[in-house]
């Protein structure tokens, strides 16, 4: 029941029976990205000191047993890293793409806006005042922190008419304040906790394990549902909220829902690996560069791109860095800033052409 | 006596009070006569006197130096770049100096003097890269210079990230720089102050010397040129002096952020835009803020002593938010744009 055809703008689309239509270009890009993610993951299983890799993985899946060191490297270190890295990148990039549509600001990013730092600060407050708190409370604290910063930013920035750059600057300022506040909080933590924390503060996959993955997986599935449900609204928000209202979008209901989804995604990612700045703004831009898309397709491609970028950054730091234990957040910043500047430049060029 | 001189006297009195509190806070009142005598003799006979002479006094001097220089160069930068958010911390100057200093020490094993020169080069490099990025990403429609500040923030993030990566790559020497990198006023850095103080003094002297022509430039480049001021030369000299001066402060105690952003906004309402009056006032108020921040860092979190840079980041970030809110997001400014 799938028919090919052309959309109003002349691009090739596939039409499904229910009236759903997808652009062939986006489908192709999606397939390529999935293939790239799988290839990267396969490559990453073979990166590291212990000599093991994809072949060993298939062998264990077929029922053979591996020697201790290889088994440990594969199942306890590398696979959790790859899986968690992909899912976290997915979540952060998705949050970024959603924020960009709702805020109508191409520079929106949960890290740059300070949401991640808000989650961190709240988690640290919890660890200082209630050291025996259960894990579930940590997740809630992260969510509360992210929401608080989101509310603060909305209150500070006021109406959406204000210029895009000032929101970013405001977010960076909030981030600075919160991160120095966080460094003060570290003082009041017991030494063991603070050493583990400082690694996590920099954003790293060192502590990836199957428990974290099991906790994160349901959210990953939910985020797929969110893409499906919220996707169409994004296309209308991209046109501005007046236009969205005119197109029948229940702005009063869907805007808070989208914001909440973005904050949930980013705070879950922070709980798992720490803050990853720039990922949320980079992934949608690169995905859009590969294949311009709107609505669900844009969210899906951006999220895939986010996962790939994290896999790539992690593989690069492990492969090239060698003995250098570089945290993921740091390598993302060092790759992210130049790319961000290029994105700004491209945006400026586009503006010049349109004027 | 006019209003400005009165204000100047007032802040001088405040400086004296903060100075005394910074030096003597925490000592027993009964010890004070002995301590003052020790200060005059410059010779310690007891533990308390040694603490005063060899820990407190160096901290005081560094705090005055770092605060005063940052404030003066912040005022000049804000005036010349015509941006209320300009300061050594927001234009990549501090992070550039920190990166170059750490790189020279870790990669080339530079001595302390060479590290200072590297910091000066880094300060210039940071400022110039911020300008370059702003031009690259330049929006024609950006009359209020927000993209310059955003570029500064991006350059700072990149340079700070590179500094951290360098430090991670050398665990053996990491401890040596780890607290310096976040801006730490500490008595052990007094050697560095002894080495580099003249750079800051020179740059302040240049700025004070150029105070009159700079004020004329603020009224408009054409007007200044018509009174015989060599506008490009004076502006470049002044910006160079401001950037190098704050680079030297970074070389002493690491990046103490945001003093240069905050102080000009405190000074301007009282002293006006005329640099002849505002520059000395900025120096004094900067010293007061530096001393106060150091006092908070030292005493407020007892039994811990935190890095002074943390305190200034915390306070300065809040002021930054207020400035963005007031200058860029209030209804009046939107109409004006």
Interface residues (C-beta under 8 A of the other chain):
Chain A: X156 X157 X158 X161 X162 X163 X165 X166 X168 X169 X170 X172 X173 X174 X176 X177 X179 X180 X181 X183 X184 X187 X188 X202 X277 X324 X325 X326 X327 X330 X331 X333 X334 X337 X338 X340 X341 X344 X345 X347 X348 X351 X352 X355
Chain B: X85 X133 X136 X137 X138 X139 X140 X141 X142 X146 X147 X149 X150 X151 X153 X154 X155 X157 X158 X161 X162 X164 X165 X168 X169 X182 X301 X304 X306 X310 X311 X313 X314 X316 X317 X318 X320 X321 X324 X325 X328 X329 X334
